[in-house]
Amino acid sequence: MYRFSRYGLGASLLALWFLSCSLFAAPLSFEAAKAQAREQIYHDRNALGSLYCGCNWEWTGRSGGRPDLQACGYQIRAQPNRAQRIEWEHIVPASLFGQQRQCWQQGGRSNCKRTDPLFNRMEADLHNLTPTVGEVNADRSNYRFGVLPSAPRQHGRCDFKVDFKARVAEPRNAVKGQIARTYFYMHDHYDLQLAQQQQRLLMAWDKQFPVSEWEHLRNQRASTLMGHDNPFVTGTRYWTLHHRNQADGLKSVTVKPASKESAAHAGVRGNRRSQLYHLPRGCPGYGQIGENNRVEFGSEAEALAKGFRKAGNCR
């Protein structure tokens, strides 16, 4: 009887150890990250408001929620289904860091999730995830952030502005600093390129809107799971123009060297008017850009960092 009890106690302790390891470990996928973010970062924040609109919500399912739109004065713009749910937003869009990976050029997000461990790590980074109203997540899309003084609000009392034509979004003041410091972290940690215009704007937001009590707590909770903090929140690292990335996130991941195929993409050509770029192969518009509108880039990553998008008719 004694032996059985001792074995049972040992098994219980072992089970608890495995459970603790699973609870306090960096997620390996976006799906796992959403569940961890709900259970261990935002579990007690649903009555304190979503990122862009400050709407409270009730948790539903494994990682989702249902926002109280009436209480926060939210008005549905165009997508009622997504407006009725809380989604997990990548503050730095997945397409932004994905397009700087070779896997994206060879098959988009699905290919990156299947073949690129670093992309999966970036997609699951808890420092970059936040709950928001689904429709606002969709409207923000992968637009860059900016200042839109004359743009009207399109979601009722939600203080979030978006210019769909210019592909620019402006969040409420209360979260501009958090957004800036998340951008700094992601670009520094994963060695991403950030356009100078966006750097200047985010540096201004970082200075104007200091770290809040919640941002400190959020960082501590995410750090427990990720194994590292956001140094731009703790103040151990600062962003300056032409910042030199530390690339800490690449040190434990094997990064494949550029292939001959990616090297063939040198000579990327942008159209200053349309803000689209074309590749020398597979893009019909490559040779049709007038000299006055032509911008030459050494790589797709450079074009993306300058705010250009890949032409839709490229094969």
C-alpha positions in Angstrom: 0.0 0.0 0.0 2.8 2.3 0.9 4.6 1.7 -2.4 1.4 2.4 -4.4 0.8 5.7 -2.5 4.4 6.8 -3.0 4.2 5.9 -6.7 0.9 7.8 -7.0 2.4 10.9 -5.4 5.4 10.7 -7.7 3.2 10.4 -10.7 1.1 13.4 -9.6 4.2 15.5 -9.1 5.5 14.5 -12.5 2.2 15.4 -14.0 2.2 18.8 -12.4 5.8 19.4 -13.6 4.8 18.6 -17.2 1.8 20.9 -16.8 3.9 23.7 -15.5 6.3 23.3 -18.4 3.5 23.5 -20.9 1.9 26.5 -19.2 5.2 28.5 -18.9 6.8 27.9 -22.3 6.9 30.0 -25.5 4.2 28.9 -27.8 5.2 27.1 -31.0 2.2 28.2 -33.1 -0.2 31.0 -33.5 -3.0 28.8 -32.3 -1.2 27.9 -29.1 -0.2 31.6 -28.6 -3.9 32.7 -28.7 -4.8 30.2 -26.0 -1.8 31.2 -23.8 -2.6 34.9 -24.3 -6.1 34.4 -23.1 -5.3 32.1 -20.2 -2.2 33.9 -18.8 -1.9 37.4 -20.1 -5.4 38.8 -20.8 -7.5 36.5 -18.5 -8.4 39.4 -16.2 -8.4 42.2 -18.8 -11.6 41.6 -20.6 -13.4 44.2 -18.5 -10.7 46.8 -19.2 -11.0 47.2 -22.9 -9.7 46.0 -26.3 -6.7 47.7 -27.9 -8.2 49.9 -30.6 -11.7 50.6 -29.2 -11.6 50.0 -25.5 -14.5 47.6 -25.7 -15.1 45.1 -23.0 -15.9 41.5 -23.9 -16.9 38.1 -22.6 -14.6 35.1 -23.2 -16.0 32.4 -25.4 -14.4 29.2 -26.7 -10.8 28.4 -26.3 -9.4 31.8 -27.2 -12.1 34.1 -28.5 -14.6 36.5 -27.1 -17.8 38.5 -27.7 -17.5 42.3 -27.4 -20.1 44.5 -25.7 -20.5 46.9 -28.6 -23.4 48.8 -27.2 -21.6 49.7 -24.0 -18.5 51.1 -25.8 -20.6 52.9 -28.5 -19.2 50.8 -31.3 -21.1 51.0 -34.7 -20.7 48.3 -37.2 -19.2 49.6 -40.4 -19.5 46.8 -42.9 -18.7 43.4 -41.4 -21.3 42.4 -38.7 -20.0 38.9 -38.2 -16.4 40.0 -37.4 -17.7 43.0 -35.4 -19.4 40.5 -33.0 -16.2 38.7 -32.0 -12.9 39.4 -30.4 -9.9 38.4 -32.6 -6.2 38.3 -32.0 -4.4 41.1 -33.8 -0.7 41.1 -34.7 0.3 44.7 -33.9 3.1 44.2 -36.4 1.2 42.5 -39.2 2.1 38.9 -40.1 2.3 39.9 -43.7 4.9 42.6 -42.8 7.4 40.2 -41.2 6.3 37.3 -43.5 7.1 39.2 -46.7 10.6 39.7 -45.5 11.0 35.9 -45.4 11.8 33.8 -48.5 9.0 31.3 -47.7 6.4 34.1 -48.3 7.7 34.7 -51.8 7.3 30.9 -52.5 3.8 30.4 -51.3 2.6 33.0 -48.8 1.6 32.6 -45.2 0.5 28.9 -45.5 3.9 28.0 -46.9 5.7 30.0 -44.1 3.7 28.2 -41.5 4.6 24.9 -43.0 8.3 25.4 -43.8 9.8 28.3 -41.8 10.4 27.9 -38.0 11.3 31.5 -37.6 8.1 32.7 -39.2 6.1 30.5 -36.8 8.1 31.9 -33.9 7.3 35.5 -35.0 3.6 34.7 -35.6 3.3 33.2 -32.1 5.3 36.0 -30.3 3.1 37.0 -27.3 4.7 40.4 -27.1 3.0 41.2 -30.5 -0.5 39.8 -29.9 -3.5 41.7 -28.6 -7.3 41.2 -28.5 -9.4 43.6 -30.6 -12.8 43.8 -32.2 -12.7 41.6 -35.3 -14.0 44.2 -37.8 -11.3 46.7 -36.7 -8.7 44.0 -37.0 -9.9 43.5 -40.6 -10.1 47.3 -41.3 -6.6 47.9 -40.0 -5.4 45.0 -42.3 -1.6 45.4 -42.8 -1.8 49.2 -43.2 1.0 51.3 -41.8 0.3 53.6 -38.9 0.1 57.4 -39.4 -1.7 60.5 -38.3 -5.1 61.2 -39.9 -6.4 64.6 -38.5 -9.1 65.1 -41.1 -10.3 61.5 -41.4 -13.7 60.7 -39.7 -14.3 57.9 -37.3 -16.1 55.0 -39.0 -16.8 52.8 -36.0 -19.0 55.0 -33.8 -17.3 56.1 -30.6 -14.3 53.8 -31.3 -11.4 56.2 -31.6 -9.7 54.5 -34.5 -9.3 56.0 -38.0 -8.5 54.4 -41.2 -7.8 55.7 -44.7 -8.4 52.8 -47.0 -7.2 54.5 -50.1 -3.9 55.6 -48.6 -3.6 52.3 -46.6 -3.0 54.2 -43.3 -4.5 53.7 -39.8 -4.4 55.8 -36.7 -5.1 54.3 -33.3 -6.3 56.1 -30.2 -3.7 58.0 -28.2 -3.9 55.6 -25.2 -2.2 52.8 -27.1 0.2 54.7 -29.5 3.1 54.2 -27.2 2.5 50.5 -26.7 2.2 50.1 -30.5 5.5 51.9 -31.1 7.4 49.9 -28.5 6.0 46.6 -30.0 7.2 47.7 -33.4 10.6 48.4 -32.1 10.8 45.1 -30.3 9.7 43.0 -33.3 12.1 44.7 -35.7 15.0 44.6 -33.3 14.4 41.1 -32.1 13.9 39.5 -35.6 16.1 41.9 -37.6 13.3 43.4 -39.7 13.5 46.5 -41.8 11.5 49.5 -40.8 11.0 52.5 -43.2 12.4 55.8 -41.9 9.1 57.6 -42.1 7.5 55.0 -39.9 10.5 55.1 -37.5 10.1 58.8 -37.0 6.4 58.6 -36.3 6.8 55.7 -33.8 9.8 57.4 -32.1 7.5 60.4 -31.5 4.7 58.2 -30.1 7.2 56.4 -27.9 8.3 59.7 -26.4 4.8 61.3 -26.2 3.1 58.3 -24.6 5.2 56.6 -21.9 4.8 53.1 -20.6 1.6 52.5 -18.7 1.1 50.3 -15.6 -0.7 47.8 -17.8 2.0 47.7 -20.4 4.5 46.9 -17.7 2.3 44.1 -16.4 1.6 42.8 -19.9 5.3 42.7 -20.6 6.0 40.8 -17.3 3.3 38.2 -18.1 4.5 37.7 -21.7 8.1 37.5 -20.5 7.3 34.6 -18.2 6.1 32.6 -21.2 8.5 33.9 -23.9 11.6 33.7 -21.8 12.6 37.3 -22.5 11.1 40.7 -22.2 10.5 43.7 -24.5 13.6 45.8 -23.7 11.9 48.9 -25.2 9.2 48.6 -22.4 11.7 48.0 -19.6 13.9 50.8 -20.8 17.0 48.7 -21.2 17.1 49.5 -24.9 16.1 52.6 -26.9 15.3 53.1 -30.6 17.1 55.8 -32.5 16.9 56.6 -36.2 19.0 54.1 -38.2 18.8 51.7 -35.3 21.1 48.7 -35.4 19.0 45.6 -34.7 20.4 43.2 -32.1 18.5 40.2 -33.8 18.3 38.2 -30.6 15.4 36.2 -32.0 17.6 34.7 -34.7 20.3 33.4 -32.5 18.6 30.1 -31.6 17.0 29.5 -35.0 18.8 28.2 -38.0 18.2 30.8 -40.7 18.6 29.5 -44.2 20.8 31.5 -46.5 19.3 33.2 -49.5 18.9 30.8 -52.4 19.7 31.4 -56.0 16.1 32.0 -56.6 15.9 34.8 -54.1 19.1 36.3 -55.5 17.4 36.5 -58.9 14.9 39.0 -57.4 17.6 41.6 -57.3 16.7 44.6 -59.5 13.3 45.1 -57.9 11.6 48.1 -59.6 8.9 50.3 -57.9 6.3 52.7 -59.2 6.4 55.9 -57.2 2.9 56.8 -58.2 1.2 53.5 -57.4 3.6 52.5 -54.6 3.7 49.0 -56.2 6.9 47.1 -56.9 7.6 44.7 -59.8 10.1 41.8 -60.2 12.2 41.4 -63.3 10.6 38.0 -63.8 6.9 37.2 -63.6 5.7 40.8 -63.4 4.2 42.2 -66.7 4.5 45.8 -65.5 8.3 45.7 -64.8 9.2 47.3 -68.1 6.2 49.6 -68.3 7.1 52.1 -65.6 8.0 55.5 -66.8 11.4 56.9 -65.8 9.9 59.7 -63.8 8.0 57.2 -61.6 10.7 54.6 -61.4 12.4 53.6 -58.1 15.1 50.9 -58.1 15.6 48.6 -55.1 18.2 46.0 -54.4 15.7 43.5 -53.0 12.0 43.0 -52.2 12.8 43.5 -48.5 14.1 47.0 -49.3 11.0 47.8 -51.3 8.7 46.6 -48.5 10.6 48.6 -45.9 10.0 51.7 -48.1 6.3 51.1 -47.9 5.8 49.6 -51.4 3.6 46.6 -52.1 4.0 43.8 -54.6 2.0 44.3 -57.8 -1.1 42.0 -57.9 -0.5 40.8 -61.4 2.9 39.3 -60.7 2.9 35.6 -61.3 
